[in-house]
Amino acid sequence: MTATLTPSANDTIVRGLHRNQANAMVMYQNYKKYHWLTYGPHFRDLHLLFDEHATAVLLMVDELAERSLMVDGSPLVDPAAYLPTSSILASNGTLTMRAMIAEAIGNDDTIAREMHADAAAAAESNDIGTADLYTRLVQIHQKQRWFLKEVLKSGDSLPN
């Protein structure tokens, strides 16, 4: 498979895998923050939802790292590399429940948009394995976004 990739295409694919690996780790930490700081009338449901989302994105870290190895690259291995490589920001400060959910939705939007572009780039380079990985992972982010958007619908009774 990697024999058909040009060095330039392979570098582009590995950079995308690195960014997505970093995004998954940052998103995991953000979801754990929201999980720990959940409060209000929907505490139990949101506390569990954020933990489910955290678990799902944590599983992505290993898949993305191993895919980098499969295409003759190397994964991000130093924790210090995650924040500068990520295209999403680490959650910062005390947030309302509404702000936590909105932040997570924005991050899911960013990740899904980038995964679409990365899948297209991988497919264009005949790397159907990486394209398939992104196709599967983007669906997880889209489902997480859907669940979170449903929480914010009118009459949600979330505390400000």
PETA-V209276 format. One record per residue. N is the residue number from 0. PSI is psi in radians with two decimals (none if undefined). Layout:
BEGIN
n=[N:N]
psi=[PSI:PSI]
END
This chain:
BEGIN
n=[0:1:2:3:4:5:6:7:8:9:10:11:12:13:14:15:16:17:18:19:20:21:22:23:24:25:26:27:28:29:30:31:32:33:34:35:36:37:38:39:40:41:42:43:44:45:46:47:48:49:50:51:52:53:54:55:56:57:58:59:60:61:62:63:64:65:66:67:68:69:70:71:72:73:74:75:76:77:78:79:80:81:82:83:84:85:86:87:88:89:90:91:92:93:94:95:96:97:98:99:100:101:102:103:104:105:106:107:108:109:110:111:112:113:114:115:116:117:118:119:120:121:122:123:124:125:126:127:128:129:130:131:132:133:134:135:136:137:138:139:140:141:142:143:144:145:146:147:148:149:150:151:152:153:154:155:156:157:158:159]
psi=[-0.87:-0.34:-0.43:-0.17:2.37:2.74:-0.67:-0.77:-0.73:-0.74:-0.74:-0.76:-0.77:-0.69:-0.71:-0.74:-0.70:-0.83:-0.75:-0.59:-0.78:-0.75:-0.73:-0.71:-0.73:-0.74:-0.68:-0.87:-0.70:-0.81:-0.67:-0.65:-0.88:-0.72:-0.82:-0.51:0.16:2.50:2.98:-3.01:-0.33:0.42:-0.99:-0.86:-0.80:-0.67:-0.81:-0.68:-0.81:-0.65:-0.70:-0.76:-0.70:-0.79:-0.74:-0.76:-0.49:-0.67:-0.49:-0.55:-0.86:-0.72:-0.75:-0.70:-0.78:-0.57:-0.65:-0.72:-0.65:-0.47:0.44:0.48:-2.83:2.59:2.93:2.22:-0.28:2.17:-0.57:-0.30:-0.26:-0.94:-0.79:-0.38:-0.45:2.53:-0.06:2.74:2.61:2.37:2.45:2.32:-3.12:2.24:2.68:2.90:-0.77:-0.73:-0.64:-0.80:-0.77:-0.70:-0.77:-0.72:-0.79:-0.71:-0.72:-0.69:-0.82:-0.84:-0.78:-0.76:-0.78:-0.66:-0.62:-0.83:-0.71:-0.64:-0.73:-0.74:-0.71:-0.76:-0.71:-0.51:0.16:0.47:1.36:-0.41:-0.80:-0.70:-0.74:-0.70:-0.85:-0.69:-0.72:-0.78:-0.62:-0.54:-0.58:-0.79:-0.66:-0.68:-0.72:-0.77:-0.78:-0.85:-0.79:-0.69:-0.59:-0.61:-0.59:0.05:2.74:2.39:0.42:-0.29:0.45:2.47:2.60:none]
END
